[in-house]
Amino acid sequence: MKNRLICGIIIILLSAITIYAQIETDFIKLDTKSSTNLTFKNLRLFPVFAENKYIQRNSMTGKYITLKEALEKGLVKISEKIIPRDSTMGNMVPGELMNRPNREMEARINPPSISQDSNYIQNQIQIAETGYGGQVNTLVIENLSKDTVFLMAGDVVKGGKQDRIIGKDVLILPGSKDIDLSVFCVEKGRWRVGDDSTHEFKGYYNVVSNAVRSTVQNDANQSKVWSKVDEITAQNKAGSTTSTYTALEKSEDFVKQNEEYVKYFENQFESSTNVVGFIACTGDSVLGTDIFCNPELFRKQYKTLIHSYITDAISFGKKVDIKIVKVENYFKEIIKKFTNELPKEEENKLKFKNQNEIIHFYNQ
């Protein structure tokens, strides 16, 4: 009798957990009916919308300003992480160490061949001239405002010694100073300050191609990021002396196509009150999905984020012919990842949280 009672309680608890998971899943749904109106050339968006319970629960979450807004209004200061020269730092950054977090320390043990890496040579020249060097994969940010700033992995900042992309989602609290930013370089041929003769990053260039974002997410390897940047710029005939991703803005053909896509997509969700993300597709494939904690943050980030998928549609896209059932099956899989706790590495890779609330979910 006692064993039956225990078994009964376990069954009830398991049923409750299952029902709760279903309810949580029902908070976010896929809209397949609007997709035909959200198709332009090689890109189609399937909106992800939230029920009122989800929106209300997260109504006070995500009251942030974006990096684009913060830079345009001078609310943040981003600069190179400066390394003072000392007698132990004669050799700094061989190319093969670029993707390692402690590459300067490793370089002291494994001195580079100067002929192997132009960045190293330029960095040494900079040290000789100024007495200071910089770190490729780390910048420093200061929040000058009274608002919390949301930086999204893939945000491109222009300036400093090389253009960079933010390496992971992060929140910068009001008044924060000297906060290290994990970044990746998207301009491998320059290692000097720009025309403004400062180490600051004052320009913003949308969100990097989804192909580059997924390389950062899955590989976190500087060399692979450079390779993907080269692939995209070459595809769009956007070469430059410094091999920078932002050379895309100098490619007449890319700029023309990009403007057409942006004109079609950028205001699609301007008046939406329940859309929190989308699944992007080209040809018969899913490019990826981004989901945010509430409609407000989604609308803020959308106009820069859409450039990420537009770039892929222009560079590698095909006429959209994906079947609805394929998108629905994809959504079922990502909603499991969104709802359930995952192994730590995958959890941290897909979800950016603040106090256990998901701020941004990205799945490629």
N, C-alpha and C positions, 0 to 999 in steps of 0.2 A: 504493500500500500504506500509505504514511504517512498519507495523507488518510483512508483507511478506518479506520485505528487511532484517529485523532483523533475522527472522527465516532462511533466506537463508545464511546469514553470519555465524550463529551458525552452520548450517549444514556443511558449507565449513570448518570451524575451526575444527569441530569434525572429518571430513574426513581427514584433514591434520594430526591431532594427530594420527589417526588410521594408516595412511600410514607411519608416522614417526616411530611408534612402530613396524610396520612390517619390516621396513628397519633396525631398530636397532636389531631386532630378527634375521634378515638374516645375520647379521655380524658374528654370531656364529652358527655353524651347527654341526649336529651329523653325524658321519661316521659309518654306519652299515656294509659296505662292507668289512672293514678291520678286523672285530671282529673275524672271524674264524682264522685268522693268529695271533690274540692276545689272544689265549686261551691256557691255560696250566692247566691240571688236574681240580681243582675246581675253577679256576678264569678266567674270561673273561673281557677284557677291550674294551669299545667302545670309540674311540677317539672323542674329541670335537675340531673342528678346526675353525679358524677365517679367515674371508675374509681380503683382503689387507687393506680395509678402517679401520677396527678395529685394525689391527696390526700397521698401520701408526699412527693412533690416539694415541696409547699407546706406541709408540716406545721409548719415553723418560721416560715413567713410569716404575717403577720396575727395575731400574738399581741398584740392591742391591746384597749383598753377603749373603749367607745363614748362619745360626747358626753353622752348621757343619763345614763349611769352616772357619768361624771366630774363632771357638774354636781350630781347628787343627793348625791354623797359629798364635795363641796367640793374636788375634786382639780384643778379649773381655775378660773381667774378670767378672765372676759370682760368687757370694758368699752368704752365709747366711745373713739374715737381723738380725743383732745382737741387743739384748735388754740388756742394762746394768742392773744389779740387783739393786733394791732399796728396802726400807723397806715396800713398798706397794705391792710388787710383790711376796709375799710368796707363793701364789697359782697361777698357770699359765694356764694350758690347760687341762681341762677335756675332755675326748673323744667325748662327745656329742656336744661340742662346736667347734670341728675342722673345720666345714664347715662354720663358721661364720666369717665375716671379722674383727669383733672387739672382738674376743674370749678372748684375755688377759684381757680386761676391764671387760667383763662379768664374767670372772673367779674370779675377786676380789669380785664380788657381790655374786657369787654362788660357793663357794670353793668346789673343787672336792674331791671325795673319792679316796685316793691314790691307793687303791687296784683295782680300775676300769680301769686304763689306764696305760699300761706299758710305753708308750711314755712319759706320764707325769712324771713317776718315773725317767726315763733316763734323761729327761730334767732337773729335779730338781738336779740330780747328777751332770750334766754338769754345772749348775749354781753354785753349791756348790764348784766345783773344779776350775772353771775359773772366776766366777763372772759374767758370761754372759749367756743369753739364746738366742733362735732363734724363728723365726716364721715359722710354717709349710707351710702356703699358700702364703708367700711372700719371694722373693729373691731380691738381688740387682745386677744390671749390670752396667758395665762401658765399653764404646766403646773406645778402644785405637787407632782405625784406622781413616783414612780419608774417609771411606766408610760408607754408611748407611747399617745397618744389619737388615735383615728380620727374625723375629722369628715367627714360625707358631705354632698355638695351637696343642699340641700333640708331639712337639719336646721333646725328653727325654734327660736330662742332668744327669750325674753320678758324685757322690762325696758328699761333705758336710756331713751333718748329716743323710740325707735320699735322695735317688734318687727322682727327681721331673720331672714333665712334664709341659711345658709351658701352661698356662691356656687360653690364647687368643692371636691372631695375634697382633704383635706390630712391629713398626719400631724404631730402636735405631739410632739416628743421630750421625754423626761423633763427637767425643770428649765428648759425653754425659757422665755424672758421676752420681752415686748414684740414678739411676733410679729404682724404685720399679717394680718388675715383679710379676704378678699374676700367681701362680703355684698351682699344686696339687701333693701330695705325692704319689709315686707308690712303696714305701718300708716302710710298716707300722711297721716293727719289729726292726728298728734301729733308734737311736736318739743320735748319736755320730759322731765325725769326722772320716773320713776314714784313710787309712794307711798313707796318705801324711801329716797327722796331721795339716791340714788346714781346713778352712771353705769354701774352693773354690770348684767349679764344673769344672773339666777339661776334663771330658769324655763326649762323645756324643754317643747315642744309637738310631739312626734312629727316625722314627715317630711311636708313640704308636699305638697299634691296633685300628682299626676304631671303634670297640665296646667300647673301653675306650674313644676315642675322642668324640663319640656321647653322652656318659654319661656326659662328661664335658660340652658339648654344651647344652644339654637339661636339665640337673639336677644341674650342678655346685655344687655338694655335695661330700665332701671328703669321707664319709663313703661308698657311692655308687661307687665311683672310686675304693676304696680298694676292695670292693666286686667283681667288674668286673675284676680287676687284679687277684684276687684269683681264679676266675672262669677260666680265660685263662691259668694261670700257672698250675692249677690242671688238666685241659684238656690235657696239653702237658707234664704232669709229670715232671714239672720243679719247684719242691719245694725247698725252701731255709730257712735257720734259720731266715732270716729277711723278708721273704715274699715279695721279690722284683720282679718287672716285668722283670728286666734284667736277672733274673735267666733262662730265656728262652735260653740264649746263652750257658747254661750248660746242656741243654737237648739234648742228642745225636740225638734222633729221630727228634726233631724239627729242629735242626741245619741242619741235612741232607736234610730234605724236603725244608727248607728255601733256602738252597743253590741251589737246583734244580729250584725252582721258580725264584730266583734272576737271575740265569744264563740265564733263558729264557726271562725274562722281562726287565732287567735293561738297555739294550742298544736299546730297540725297537724304541725309539724316538730321538736317538742321532743325527741324521741328519735331523730331521723334522724342517721345517721352518714356519709351520702354525698351529701346534697342541698347544692348550692352556690348555688342560685338558682331563678328561676322566670320563666315568661312569663305575663303577666296579660292576660285577655281580657274583653270585655263585648260583648253583641250578637254581631255577626259580625265584630268588629274586634279587633285586638291593641292593647292599651294601651301595653305596653312590656315590657322585660325587665331584670332585675338579676342579675348573676352575680358571685360573690365568690371569693377565692383558696382558701378552704377551708371546710368545713362549720361550723367553730367560729365564724368571723367572720360567716357567714351567719346562724346561729342568734341571735347577739347582736344583729345589726342588724335581723333580720326583724320583730320585734314593733313596732318603730317604723316600719319601711319599709312594712308592710302598710297602715298608715293612709293612705299616699299613694294607693294604688290603691282602697281602700275609698271615699275621698272622691270620686274620679272616678265610681265605680260608683253612688254615691248621687246625685251631682249630674247626671251625663249618661248613666248606664248604661242598658242595655236587657237584656231576657231573653237569656241566653246561647244562641246557636244556631250558633256558629262551627264550620266543618268542620275535622276533624282534619288533612286534607291542607293546608289553608291555614296552620295553625300549624306543620306540618312544613316547609313551604316557607319560612316566615318564619325558622324555626330554622336552616335551611341557609344562609340569607343572613347571619344574624348570626354564625354560627360562622365564616364566612369572614372577617368583620370581626374577630372575636375572635382568630383564628389568624394571619391575615396582617398584615404591616405596612402601614399605610395612609398616605396623604398626611398630613403633619405636623399640620395643623389638625384633620382628622377623627380622627386617632390620639389627640390630646390631648383631644378632646371626648368620645370614647367610653370611653377607657381611663385609669384611674388606676394608675400604676405606682410601684414602689419597687425600685430596682436591677434594672430590666428585668422584674420579675415583676408580673403584673397583680393588683392588689389588688381592684379593683372595675371591672366593665364595666357600662355603662348605655346602653341603646338604646331610644329612644322610637319 
